[in-house]
């Protein structure tokens, strides 16, 4: 796999990020409508819930933006998003219980209807920021009958369903990224491969000798220790790949 550096806006096309945006918008709306001085006198729950919702979408965006340069950082940030969504889900569960309400069962018609709604495929023009906002708001409208309900029980349950959906999508994403890493490696490994391949081609172009062991092109290296420290010698270009120790002296 070669190293490629491209746009960092890929996350805007992902359903899990679009749903995370809807969760953030829905959480802000829920808190403004249902939290007040009686049940949240210091505004702590408002702050914590809206921050958890923001963390969900923001860490998906930041993590996926690191997709090309650091799989480790990408997976860590996306996993933070998953933890934030779980935290938010627990807050909605608490609110339901505090109002002596329960979560919908899996076979509840509202639950099944919400889970059956799949976001439309994102298609953006060059005016990507404008199109992205329009797309997110249009998708949110499909969930609004539940998440914008004036009934606290319906609104909170709808948010729980969305949190569960995003959690599952993030988990699958992390599993797929881990599987891809096993086959293609990470950014640092591919950078090394790129450099080795470039050195190998430069050696061929410069007429370097072939390895006496495996017949691969040789590259010039310098001894780092011993009596020849600092002296140049020919080394097999496949040393890092196969461990071939073929070498030739440079006269």
C-alpha positions in Angstrom: 0.0 0.0 0.0 1.4 3.4 -1.0 1.2 6.5 1.1 -1.5 8.9 0.0 -2.4 12.3 1.4 -5.8 13.6 0.4 -8.8 15.5 1.7 -9.7 15.3 5.4 -13.4 15.9 4.8 -14.2 12.2 4.2 -16.0 11.9 7.5 -18.8 14.2 6.3 -19.9 11.4 3.9 -20.2 8.8 6.7 -23.6 7.8 8.1 -22.2 7.4 11.6 -21.0 11.0 11.6 -24.3 12.3 10.1 -26.2 10.4 12.8 -23.8 11.8 15.5 -24.6 15.3 14.3 -28.3 14.5 14.6 -27.6 13.3 18.1 -25.8 16.5 18.9 -28.7 18.7 17.5 -31.3 16.5 19.2 -29.5 16.6 22.5 -29.3 20.4 22.5 -33.0 20.6 21.6 -33.9 18.1 24.3 -31.9 19.9 27.0 -33.4 23.3 26.1 -36.9 21.9 26.2 -36.9 19.6 29.2 -34.1 20.7 31.6 -35.0 23.7 33.8 -34.2 25.3 37.2 -36.2 22.7 39.0 -34.6 19.5 37.7 -31.2 21.0 36.7 -30.7 24.1 39.0 -27.0 24.6 38.3 -27.1 23.6 34.6 -24.6 20.8 35.2 -26.6 18.2 33.4 -27.3 20.6 30.4 -23.5 21.2 30.1 -22.5 17.5 30.5 -25.1 16.2 28.0 -24.4 18.7 25.3 -20.6 18.3 25.8 -20.9 14.5 25.5 -23.0 14.9 22.3 -20.4 17.3 20.9 -17.6 14.9 21.8 -19.3 12.1 19.9 -19.4 13.9 16.6 -16.2 15.9 17.1 -14.1 12.8 17.9 -15.5 10.9 14.9 -14.6 13.8 12.7 -11.1 14.3 14.2 -10.4 10.6 14.3 -11.4 9.8 10.7 -9.4 12.9 9.6 -6.3 11.1 10.9 -7.1 8.1 8.8 -4.3 8.7 6.3 -1.5 9.4 8.8 -2.1 7.5 12.0 -4.4 4.5 12.4 -3.6 4.4 16.1 -4.7 8.0 16.7 -7.7 7.5 14.5 -8.9 4.4 16.4 -8.3 6.1 19.8 -10.3 9.2 18.9 -13.1 7.2 17.4 -13.2 5.1 20.5 -13.4 8.3 22.6 -16.5 9.2 20.5 -18.0 5.8 21.3 -17.4 6.3 25.0 -19.0 9.8 24.9 -22.1 8.4 23.1 -22.3 5.8 25.9 -22.1 8.5 28.5 -24.9 10.4 26.8 -27.0 7.3 26.6 -26.7 6.8 30.3 -27.9 10.4 30.9 -31.0 9.8 28.8 -31.6 6.5 30.7 -31.3 8.4 34.0 -33.8 11.0 32.9 -36.3 8.4 31.9 -36.0 6.6 35.3 -36.1 9.9 37.2 -39.5 10.4 35.5 -40.6 6.8 36.3 -40.4 5.9 32.6 -38.8 2.9 30.9 -36.8 2.4 27.7 -38.8 1.0 24.8 -38.6 -2.7 24.2 -37.0 -4.0 21.1 -40.4 -4.9 19.6 -41.9 -1.5 20.3 -43.2 0.0 17.0 -41.5 3.3 17.7 -38.2 1.6 18.3 -38.5 -0.5 15.1 -39.6 2.5 13.0 -36.6 4.6 14.2 -34.1 1.8 13.5 -35.5 1.3 10.0 -34.7 4.8 8.9 -31.5 4.8 7.0 -29.8 8.1 6.1 -29.7 9.0 2.5 -26.4 8.8 0.8 -24.4 12.1 1.1 -23.7 13.7 -2.2 -21.9 17.1 -2.1 -20.9 19.6 -4.7 -17.8 21.7 -4.5 -19.8 23.8 -1.9 -19.3 21.0 0.5 -19.9 22.9 3.8 -23.2 24.3 2.6 -24.3 20.9 1.2 -23.2 19.1 4.3 -25.4 21.3 6.6 -28.3 20.9 4.3 -27.9 17.1 4.2 -27.7 16.8 8.0 -30.7 18.9 8.6 -32.7 17.1 6.0 -31.8 13.7 7.6 -32.7 15.1 11.0 -36.2 16.0 9.8 -36.9 12.3 9.2 -36.3 11.6 12.9 -38.0 14.8 14.2 -41.4 13.2 14.9 -39.7 11.3 17.7 -36.7 13.4 18.9 -38.6 16.7 18.7 -41.7 15.3 20.4 -43.2 17.3 23.3 -43.5 14.0 25.2 -40.3 13.6 27.3 -40.6 9.8 27.2 -40.7 9.7 23.4 -37.9 12.2 22.9 -35.6 10.5 25.4 -36.3 7.1 24.0 -35.6 8.3 20.5 -32.3 9.6 21.6 -31.5 6.3 23.2 -32.2 4.5 19.9 -30.0 6.9 18.0 -27.2 6.5 20.5 -27.4 2.7 20.2 -27.3 2.9 16.4 -24.2 5.1 16.4 -22.5 3.0 19.0 -23.0 -0.1 16.8 -21.7 1.7 13.7 -18.6 3.0 15.5 -17.9 -0.5 16.8 -18.1 -2.0 13.3 -15.9 0.8 12.0 -13.2 0.1 14.6 -13.3 -3.6 13.8 -12.9 -2.9 10.1 -10.0 -0.5 10.6 -8.2 -3.1 12.8 -8.7 -5.7 10.1 -7.4 -3.3 7.4 -4.3 -2.5 9.6 -3.4 -6.2 9.8 -3.2 -6.3 6.0 -1.9 -2.9 5.0 0.0 -1.7 8.1 0.1 1.8 9.4 1.4 5.1 8.1 4.9 4.8 9.5 5.3 1.3 8.1 4.1 2.4 4.6 6.4 5.5 4.8 9.3 3.1 5.4 8.3 0.9 2.4 8.0 4.0 0.2 11.5 5.1 1.2 13.0 1.7 0.7 11.4 1.3 -2.7 12.7 4.8 -3.7 16.2 3.9 -2.5 16.1 0.7 -4.4 15.1 2.4 -7.7 17.7 5.1 -7.1 20.3 2.4 -6.8 19.2 0.7 -10.0 19.4 4.0 -11.8 22.9 4.7 -10.4 24.1 1.3 -11.6 24.6 -0.2 -8.1 25.7 -3.9 -7.9 23.3 -6.7 -7.2 23.2 -8.6 -3.9 25.4 -11.7 -4.0 22.9 -13.6 -2.0 19.4 -12.8 -3.4 20.3 -10.8 -6.6 18.3 -7.7 -5.4 19.6 -4.2 -6.0 22.0 -3.0 -3.4 22.0 0.4 -1.6 24.8 2.4 0.0 24.8 2.4 3.7 27.3 3.4 6.4 28.6 1.3 9.2 27.4 2.5 12.6 29.8 0.6 14.8 32.9 -1.5 14.8 36.3 -0.9 13.1 34.6 0.2 9.9 32.3 2.7 11.7 31.5 5.6 9.3 32.7 3.8 6.2 30.3 3.2 3.3 29.4 -0.3 2.0 26.8 -1.9 -0.3 23.9 -3.6 1.6 21.0 -5.6 0.2 18.0 -3.4 -0.2 15.8 -6.2 1.1 17.5 -6.3 4.5 14.5 -4.8 6.3 12.0 -7.0 4.4 13.6 -10.4 4.3 16.6 -10.0 6.6 19.1 -10.7 3.8 22.6 -9.8 4.9 24.2 -9.7 1.5 26.9 -7.0 1.4 29.7 -5.8 -0.8 32.6 -3.5 0.0 33.0 -0.2 -1.7 36.5 0.4 -3.1 
